[in-house]
Amino acid sequence: MKDTDTQSNFIEIAGAVDRQPPSRTQLEPLTAAHAAELFPVLCDPAVYAFIPDRPPASAEALAERYHRLESRTSPDGSQRWLNWAIRLVEDRRCIGFVQATIHAGATADLAFVLGREYWGLGLAGEASAKALAQLFIEFHVESVFATVDRRNLRSAALLRRLGFHLVSAAIYPHGPVESTDDVFQLTRHDPAATPPDPNGT
């Protein structure tokens, strides 16, 4: 597939999201200023049922963490750190975030976290599709991976709707995979990439 064909494919994904009447989410580069809004969302222990993280200790600690991420680059310069706050268009609330790490070799990892109140509404899929469009078009990523606790059926279903395929952990290029995780992959040339189901996660 020609690069222009690939670009058109992911422009179509982003366009399909944007054509939803009205567009429900927008992505904003994550900064320390988002910490006060996201702190209450991220304090819910249910958010961490399937991810190796814990609620932030305070809004101040969260702001410090986000400030470090504003560089968008790892200290050694080997990775690009892309983090976006997800904001609802209708009422302007921040509801979670999408993050991507771009590695050498034009590969990336994708992850998303939303407050429990916003699960099952298609918002994570919509926001993730916008992030994927940026990864493939703006940053010229060739392949995106996501690791998911295999008990997390909701997130696995979302990835499949976005066009990801379940692959062997042996091909994951970014380090060891937890024995409880599945690995999903989406390439920029993958014809299975589709807009998210607005009625899904």
GITA-V139286 format. One record per residue. N is the residue number from 0. RES is the residue in three letters. OMEGA is omega in whole degrees, 0 to 359 (999 if undefined). Layout:
N:RES:OMEGA
N:RES:OMEGA
This chain:
0:MET:178
1:LYS:180
2:ASP:179
3:THR:177
4:ASP:178
5:THR:179
6:GLN:180
7:SER:180
8:ASN:184
9:PHE:169
10:ILE:178
11:GLU:177
12:ILE:182
13:ALA:180
14:GLY:179
15:ALA:177
16:VAL:185
17:ASP:182
18:ARG:176
19:GLN:186
20:PRO:351
21:PRO:173
22:SER:189
23:ARG:184
24:THR:168
25:GLN:179
26:LEU:176
27:GLU:174
28:PRO:186
29:LEU:177
30:THR:178
31:ALA:181
32:ALA:179
33:HIS:188
34:ALA:182
35:ALA:180
36:GLU:185
37:LEU:182
38:PHE:179
39:PRO:180
40:VAL:186
41:LEU:178
42:CYS:182
43:ASP:180
44:PRO:181
45:ALA:179
46:VAL:189
47:TYR:182
48:ALA:185
49:PHE:180
50:ILE:184
51:PRO:180
52:ASP:180
53:ARG:180
54:PRO:179
55:PRO:182
56:ALA:181
57:SER:176
58:ALA:180
59:GLU:179
60:ALA:178
61:LEU:179
62:ALA:178
63:GLU:178
64:ARG:181
65:TYR:177
66:HIS:179
67:ARG:181
68:LEU:182
69:GLU:178
70:SER:180
71:ARG:180
72:THR:176
73:SER:182
74:PRO:181
75:ASP:177
76:GLY:185
77:SER:183
78:GLN:169
79:ARG:179
80:TRP:180
81:LEU:181
82:ASN:180
83:TRP:168
84:ALA:177
85:ILE:180
86:ARG:174
87:LEU:180
88:VAL:189
89:GLU:185
90:ASP:174
91:ARG:177
92:ARG:169
93:CYS:188
94:ILE:181
95:GLY:181
96:PHE:170
97:VAL:178
98:GLN:177
99:ALA:173
100:THR:179
101:ILE:182
102:HIS:172
103:ALA:181
104:GLY:176
105:ALA:173
106:THR:183
107:ALA:169
108:ASP:179
109:LEU:175
110:ALA:180
111:PHE:177
112:VAL:176
113:LEU:173
114:GLY:185
115:ARG:181
116:GLU:188
117:TYR:177
118:TRP:173
119:GLY:183
120:LEU:182
121:GLY:185
122:LEU:178
123:ALA:178
124:GLY:180
125:GLU:181
126:ALA:181
127:SER:178
128:ALA:178
129:LYS:178
130:ALA:179
131:LEU:178
132:ALA:178
133:GLN:181
134:LEU:184
135:PHE:186
136:ILE:185
137:GLU:185
138:PHE:173
139:HIS:175
140:VAL:180
141:GLU:186
142:SER:180
143:VAL:178
144:PHE:172
145:ALA:176
146:THR:187
147:VAL:171
148:ASP:187
149:ARG:173
150:ARG:185
151:ASN:186
152:LEU:181
153:ARG:181
154:SER:178
155:ALA:179
156:ALA:178
157:LEU:180
158:LEU:178
159:ARG:178
160:ARG:178
161:LEU:178
162:GLY:178
163:PHE:177
164:HIS:172
165:LEU:181
166:VAL:179
167:SER:176
168:ALA:182
169:ALA:181
170:ILE:180
171:TYR:190
172:PRO:191
173:HIS:177
174:GLY:181
175:PRO:178
176:VAL:177
177:GLU:183
178:SER:180
179:THR:185
180:ASP:167
181:ASP:180
182:VAL:177
183:PHE:182
184:GLN:172
185:LEU:177
186:THR:182
187:ARG:179
188:HIS:186
189:ASP:180
190:PRO:181
191:ALA:181
192:ALA:183
193:THR:174
194:PRO:180
195:PRO:175
196:ASP:183
197:PRO:179
198:ASN:181
199:GLY:184
200:THR:999
